[in-house]
Amino acid sequence: MAEEVKNNYKITVIFDTREQRESAADMLLRVKELMESLGASVISADNLGMKSFQRCAKRKFREGAYGSYSLSAKPSFGKALLERLRLDRTVNRTFVERV
């Protein structure tokens, strides 16, 4: 039986906390659980706090809550994650890096 290939990833997510009842820490945990449901082994999930943007695309959205994840998953994980987060209104941006 062939051994399953897994890659290591670093994922950074910018959360839009405007008009949300859920805190940034709860959003971080919810996305971590989503990653685990997609078959990832999450090594760490860090709340990086609120950071101001260098260039604002929207005048009323000048800062966001950043979260960082380190994990191990299948090569198809990045595409599946982006598709699941695409319609989530609390996620503004997602960066997937293979390390």
C-alpha positions as CSV (number, residue, x, y, z in Angstrom):
1,M,0.0,0.0,0.0
2,A,1.4,3.4,-1.0
3,E,2.1,5.9,1.7
4,E,0.0,9.0,1.6
5,V,1.8,12.2,0.5
6,K,1.4,15.2,2.7
7,N,2.8,18.7,2.4
8,N,3.5,21.2,5.1
9,Y,1.6,24.5,4.8
10,K,1.6,27.9,6.5
11,I,-1.8,29.6,6.1
12,T,-2.5,33.2,7.0
13,V,-6.1,34.4,7.2
14,I,-7.4,38.0,7.5
15,F,-10.7,38.1,9.3
16,D,-13.3,40.9,8.9
17,T,-14.6,41.5,12.4
18,R,-16.8,44.4,11.5
19,E,-20.5,44.0,12.5
20,Q,-19.8,40.4,13.8
21,R,-20.9,39.0,17.1
22,E,-18.2,36.4,16.9
23,S,-14.8,37.3,18.3
24,A,-11.6,36.9,16.3
25,A,-10.5,34.1,18.6
26,D,-13.8,32.2,17.9
27,M,-13.3,32.8,14.1
28,L,-9.7,31.4,14.4
29,L,-11.0,28.3,16.2
30,R,-13.9,27.8,13.7
31,V,-11.4,27.9,10.7
32,K,-9.1,25.5,12.5
33,E,-12.0,23.1,12.9
34,L,-12.8,23.5,9.2
35,M,-9.2,22.7,8.3
36,E,-9.3,19.5,10.4
37,S,-12.6,18.5,8.8
38,L,-10.8,18.7,5.4
39,G,-8.2,16.2,6.6
40,A,-5.4,18.5,7.8
41,S,-3.3,17.9,10.9
42,V,-3.1,21.4,12.4
43,I,0.1,21.8,14.3
44,S,-0.5,25.4,15.6
45,A,-3.1,28.1,15.3
46,D,-1.9,31.6,16.4
47,N,-4.0,34.8,16.8
48,L,-1.7,37.6,15.5
49,G,-4.1,40.3,16.6
50,M,-5.4,43.4,14.8
51,K,-3.1,45.0,12.2
52,S,-3.6,48.0,10.0
53,F,-3.5,47.6,6.2
54,Q,-0.8,49.4,4.2
55,R,-3.3,50.1,1.4
56,C,-7.1,50.0,2.1
57,A,-9.3,48.6,-0.6
58,K,-12.4,49.9,1.3
59,R,-12.3,53.1,3.3
60,K,-14.3,51.7,6.2
61,F,-12.1,48.6,6.4
62,R,-8.7,49.8,7.5
63,E,-7.6,47.0,9.8
64,G,-8.2,43.2,10.2
65,A,-7.6,40.4,12.6
66,Y,-4.9,38.1,11.5
67,G,-4.6,34.4,12.2
68,S,-1.8,32.1,11.3
69,Y,-1.9,28.3,11.0
70,S,0.9,25.6,10.5
71,L,-0.4,22.3,9.3
72,S,0.3,19.1,7.3
73,A,-2.2,18.0,4.6
74,K,-2.7,16.5,1.2
75,P,-1.5,18.4,-1.9
76,S,-5.2,19.1,-2.9
77,F,-5.9,20.8,0.5
78,G,-5.1,24.4,-0.5
79,K,-7.7,24.4,-3.3
80,A,-10.3,22.8,-1.2
81,L,-9.8,25.3,1.7
82,L,-10.0,28.3,-0.6
83,E,-13.2,27.0,-2.1
84,R,-14.8,26.5,1.4
85,L,-13.7,29.9,2.7
86,R,-14.7,31.8,-0.5
87,L,-18.3,32.4,0.6
88,D,-17.4,33.0,4.3
89,R,-18.2,36.6,5.0
90,T,-15.9,36.7,8.1
91,V,-12.8,35.8,6.0
92,N,-11.4,38.7,4.0
93,R,-8.2,37.1,2.6
94,T,-6.5,33.8,2.7
95,F,-2.8,33.1,1.9
96,V,-1.7,29.5,1.4
97,E,2.1,28.8,1.4
98,R,3.7,25.5,1.0
99,V,6.8,25.2,3.2
